[in-house]
Amino acid sequence: MAMQVSMPPAVSVFVSTGLSLLSLTLLLLLCVIRKKRRMEGTYRPSAEERKQTGAAGSEKPGLPLPLPKEERLI
């Protein structure tokens, strides 16, 4: 014969409240860590340039600039 163990309602309320608070705390902690990481990063311009050129693929490395108009004397 299997015995059924039941918890009093007060214990289940405390357990569910504790789990809710724990999950809320973890969510808040993750949000703070993500915001801090976003605001306090390292400045690496070469990595950003590589990221931009990598997205361009096999295109030319840069857009050619048009030549300036020829200056003429009056």
Order of alpha helices (4+ residues) and beta strands (2+ residues): alpha-alpha
